[in-house]
C-alpha cells in the first residue's frame, strides 16, 4: 500500500532526511520519501502491516523532531 501524509511543523531539510532514513529501515517499509519543501511523506509498506508501520513511523518522526506531527487523513 502506498499513501501520502501531510507533515506539520517540519522545520528543516536535515530533519526530513533523518526521518526518511529512519523510517526506511523499519520492518515492512518498502519505500519512504520525506519532502521538506512540500511538507509531506510518501510511505509504501506491506498491506497487512500498514497501520503498524504508520504508528512506528510517527514515533520515528517525533524522535527526530518532537514538534512535527503526522496528519492522518
N, C-alpha and C positions, 0 to 999 in steps of 0.2 A: 504494500500500500504506500502511496506517495501523497503527502499532504503539506500544505504551506501554512505557516503560523506567523502572525504578527508578533514582533518583539517590541515591548515598550520600555523606554529609558535605557537603550543600548547606547553607551556613551563613547566607545572608541573602537576603531578597526582592529586594534591589537586584541581586545577582549573578544570580538567576534571571531577572530582566528583561533583563539584559545578554546572558545566554546565549540567551534566546528571540529577541532581536533579531538577534544574530549568526548563529544557525542559520537563521533565516527568510530570510536573504539568500543562503544557499548555493544554488548551481545545483542544480536538481532537487527542491528542497523546495517543497511546495505549502502546507504549514501546519506550524507548530511551536508548542507550548504547554508552558511550563515552570511547574509549580506548586510553589512553595516549601513550602507547608503539607503537601501530600501527598508531597513529595519524589519527584516523577515528571515525566517528559517524554513528551508525546504527539507523535509525528512522523509526518507524512504526506508521502510523497515518491513520485516515479516508480518503478514496479516494477522497471524494468530497471537503475536506478541506486541502489536502496535500500541495499545493503551499503556502497557507496562513500559515500553520503550519511551513513550512521551513523558511519563512520570519521571523516569530516570533522567531524561534529557533536561527536564525542568530543574531537577536537583543540580545537575552539572552547570546549568546556566546561572543559578543562584550562587554556586561555589565560585565561579569566575567573577560575576558581577552581582552582588546581593540586591541591588535596586532594580535590576532588569526583570521584567515579567513576560511570561509567555501567554499570549492571548489565544484561548481556545475558542473556536467558532462553533 
